[in-house]
Amino acid sequence: MDTSASDSGYLDNKDIDNKVLETLELELFIISAIKEQVRKNNMLVAAKMKKKSAKKAQIFKEGWIVTLAIPKKMRLSVKLKRILV
């Protein structure tokens, strides 16, 4: 009588390891795709901000103390509206 569990329908360790690796690879692929989309969106937002503020841009000299206004949608509500630069 054969009492081995190989024919019992359970996955052996090799199959489990392969499934885990496939799942991890898929998750990493999805995460990297999301990161790429976020990076592209950040570039678009930066370009829009640059274009919008180009007319109002001012060049400051070294040693000047200035504040930078952070738009509400770009900061947390508990953070400062302006920061020293």
PyRosetta script that sets phi, psi and omega in degrees:
from pyrosetta import init, pose_from_sequence

init()
pose = pose_from_sequence("MDTSASDSGYLDNKDIDNKVLETLELELFIISAIKEQVRKNNMLVAAKMKKKSAKKAQIFKEGWIVTLAIPKKMRLSVKLKRILV")
pose.set_psi(1, 130.8)
pose.set_omega(1, -178.1)
pose.set_phi(2, -93.5)
pose.set_psi(2, 121.8)
pose.set_omega(2, -179.0)
pose.set_phi(3, -108.8)
pose.set_psi(3, 15.4)
pose.set_omega(3, -178.5)
pose.set_phi(4, -71.7)
pose.set_psi(4, 150.7)
pose.set_omega(4, -177.1)
pose.set_phi(5, -94.4)
pose.set_psi(5, 5.1)
pose.set_omega(5, -175.4)
pose.set_phi(6, -66.2)
pose.set_psi(6, -27.8)
pose.set_omega(6, -179.0)
pose.set_phi(7, -102.2)
pose.set_psi(7, 13.7)
pose.set_omega(7, -174.9)
pose.set_phi(8, -85.9)
pose.set_psi(8, -1.1)
pose.set_omega(8, 179.0)
pose.set_phi(9, 93.0)
pose.set_psi(9, -4.0)
pose.set_omega(9, 177.5)
pose.set_phi(10, -82.7)
pose.set_psi(10, 150.4)
pose.set_omega(10, 175.7)
pose.set_phi(11, -79.0)
pose.set_psi(11, 138.4)
pose.set_omega(11, 176.2)
pose.set_phi(12, -85.0)
pose.set_psi(12, 174.7)
pose.set_omega(12, -174.7)
pose.set_phi(13, -58.9)
pose.set_psi(13, -36.1)
pose.set_omega(13, -179.0)
pose.set_phi(14, -64.2)
pose.set_psi(14, -43.7)
pose.set_omega(14, 178.0)
pose.set_phi(15, -65.5)
pose.set_psi(15, -40.4)
pose.set_omega(15, 178.8)
pose.set_phi(16, -64.0)
pose.set_psi(16, -45.0)
pose.set_omega(16, 178.8)
pose.set_phi(17, -60.3)
pose.set_psi(17, -41.8)
pose.set_omega(17, 179.4)
pose.set_phi(18, -64.8)
pose.set_psi(18, -42.6)
pose.set_omega(18, 178.7)
pose.set_phi(19, -63.2)
pose.set_psi(19, -42.7)
pose.set_omega(19, 179.5)
pose.set_phi(20, -63.5)
pose.set_psi(20, -44.2)
pose.set_omega(20, 179.1)
pose.set_phi(21, -63.0)
pose.set_psi(21, -42.5)
pose.set_omega(21, 178.3)
pose.set_phi(22, -62.0)
pose.set_psi(22, -42.1)
pose.set_omega(22, 179.3)
pose.set_phi(23, -64.9)
pose.set_psi(23, -44.4)
pose.set_omega(23, 179.2)
pose.set_phi(24, -63.9)
pose.set_psi(24, -41.7)
pose.set_omega(24, 178.6)
pose.set_phi(25, -62.6)
pose.set_psi(25, -41.5)
pose.set_omega(25, 178.4)
pose.set_phi(26, -63.5)
pose.set_psi(26, -44.6)
pose.set_omega(26, 179.4)
pose.set_phi(27, -62.9)
pose.set_psi(27, -42.4)
pose.set_omega(27, 178.3)
pose.set_phi(28, -63.9)
pose.set_psi(28, -38.3)
pose.set_omega(28, 177.7)
pose.set_phi(29, -63.9)
pose.set_psi(29, -44.8)
pose.set_omega(29, 179.5)
pose.set_phi(30, -63.3)
pose.set_psi(30, -43.8)
pose.set_omega(30, 179.9)
pose.set_phi(31, -63.3)
pose.set_psi(31, -43.3)
pose.set_omega(31, -179.9)
pose.set_phi(32, -67.0)
pose.set_psi(32, -33.9)
pose.set_omega(32, 176.6)
pose.set_phi(33, -66.4)
pose.set_psi(33, -40.9)
pose.set_omega(33, 178.0)
pose.set_phi(34, -65.3)
pose.set_psi(34, -43.8)
pose.set_omega(34, 178.2)
pose.set_phi(35, -59.4)
pose.set_psi(35, -39.8)
pose.set_omega(35, 179.1)
pose.set_phi(36, -64.1)
pose.set_psi(36, -42.2)
pose.set_omega(36, 178.1)
pose.set_phi(37, -64.4)
pose.set_psi(37, -40.7)
pose.set_omega(37, 178.6)
pose.set_phi(38, -64.2)
pose.set_psi(38, -42.6)
pose.set_omega(38, 179.5)
pose.set_phi(39, -61.5)
pose.set_psi(39, -44.8)
pose.set_omega(39, 179.2)
pose.set_phi(40, -63.2)
pose.set_psi(40, -42.1)
pose.set_omega(40, 178.5)
pose.set_phi(41, -63.9)
pose.set_psi(41, -41.6)
pose.set_omega(41, 178.7)
pose.set_phi(42, -61.8)
pose.set_psi(42, -38.0)
pose.set_omega(42, 178.1)
pose.set_phi(43, -65.4)
pose.set_psi(43, -40.7)
pose.set_omega(43, 178.0)
pose.set_phi(44, -64.7)
pose.set_psi(44, -43.9)
pose.set_omega(44, 179.6)
pose.set_phi(45, -62.7)
pose.set_psi(45, -42.9)
pose.set_omega(45, 179.2)
pose.set_phi(46, -63.3)
pose.set_psi(46, -41.2)
pose.set_omega(46, 179.2)
pose.set_phi(47, -64.5)
pose.set_psi(47, -41.3)
pose.set_omega(47, 178.0)
pose.set_phi(48, -63.7)
pose.set_psi(48, -42.6)
pose.set_omega(48, 179.4)
pose.set_phi(49, -63.4)
pose.set_psi(49, -41.7)
pose.set_omega(49, -180.0)
pose.set_phi(50, -63.9)
pose.set_psi(50, -45.3)
pose.set_omega(50, -179.0)
pose.set_phi(51, -64.0)
pose.set_psi(51, -42.7)
pose.set_omega(51, -177.2)
pose.set_phi(52, -66.8)
pose.set_psi(52, -36.1)
pose.set_omega(52, -175.1)
pose.set_phi(53, -97.0)
pose.set_psi(53, -0.2)
pose.set_omega(53, -176.1)
pose.set_phi(54, -60.5)
pose.set_psi(54, -36.4)
pose.set_omega(54, -178.2)
pose.set_phi(55, -70.8)
pose.set_psi(55, -28.5)
pose.set_omega(55, -177.4)
pose.set_phi(56, -98.5)
pose.set_psi(56, 1.2)
pose.set_omega(56, -174.5)
pose.set_phi(57, -61.9)
pose.set_psi(57, 141.8)
pose.set_omega(57, 179.5)
pose.set_phi(58, -132.5)
pose.set_psi(58, 138.1)
pose.set_omega(58, 179.5)
pose.set_phi(59, -96.2)
pose.set_psi(59, 127.6)
pose.set_omega(59, -178.4)
pose.set_phi(60, -104.1)
pose.set_psi(60, 149.8)
pose.set_omega(60, 178.9)
pose.set_phi(61, -87.0)
pose.set_psi(61, 155.7)
pose.set_omega(61, 179.3)
pose.set_phi(62, -64.4)
pose.set_psi(62, 135.0)
pose.set_omega(62, 179.5)
pose.set_phi(63, 100.1)
pose.set_psi(63, -16.4)
pose.set_omega(63, 177.0)
pose.set_phi(64, -71.2)
pose.set_psi(64, 146.7)
pose.set_omega(64, 174.7)
pose.set_phi(65, -103.5)
pose.set_psi(65, 120.6)
pose.set_omega(65, -179.0)
pose.set_phi(66, -131.7)
pose.set_psi(66, 161.8)
pose.set_omega(66, 175.6)
pose.set_phi(67, -115.3)
pose.set_psi(67, 148.5)
pose.set_omega(67, 179.8)
pose.set_phi(68, -111.8)
pose.set_psi(68, 122.8)
pose.set_omega(68, 178.7)
pose.set_phi(69, -82.6)
pose.set_psi(69, 127.7)
pose.set_omega(69, 178.7)
pose.set_phi(70, -101.8)
pose.set_psi(70, 122.7)
pose.set_omega(70, 178.7)
pose.set_phi(71, -59.5)
pose.set_psi(71, 146.9)
pose.set_omega(71, -176.7)
pose.set_phi(72, -56.4)
pose.set_psi(72, -40.4)
pose.set_omega(72, -177.6)
pose.set_phi(73, -73.8)
pose.set_psi(73, -9.6)
pose.set_omega(73, -178.8)
pose.set_phi(74, -103.3)
pose.set_psi(74, 3.1)
pose.set_omega(74, -178.8)
pose.set_phi(75, -137.5)
pose.set_psi(75, 165.1)
pose.set_omega(75, 174.7)
pose.set_phi(76, -77.1)
pose.set_psi(76, 150.7)
pose.set_omega(76, -176.7)
pose.set_phi(77, -64.2)
pose.set_psi(77, -24.4)
pose.set_omega(77, -178.7)
pose.set_phi(78, -89.1)
pose.set_psi(78, -6.1)
pose.set_omega(78, -179.9)
pose.set_phi(79, -85.2)
pose.set_psi(79, 162.6)
pose.set_omega(79, 179.9)
pose.set_phi(80, -67.1)
pose.set_psi(80, 147.8)
pose.set_omega(80, 177.3)
pose.set_phi(81, -75.3)
pose.set_psi(81, -29.9)
pose.set_omega(81, 179.9)
pose.set_phi(82, -130.6)
pose.set_psi(82, 146.7)
pose.set_omega(82, 176.6)
pose.set_phi(83, -128.6)
pose.set_psi(83, 149.7)
pose.set_omega(83, 176.8)
pose.set_phi(84, -75.1)
pose.set_psi(84, 140.7)
pose.set_omega(84, 178.8)
pose.set_phi(85, -124.1)
pose.dump_pdb("model.pdb")
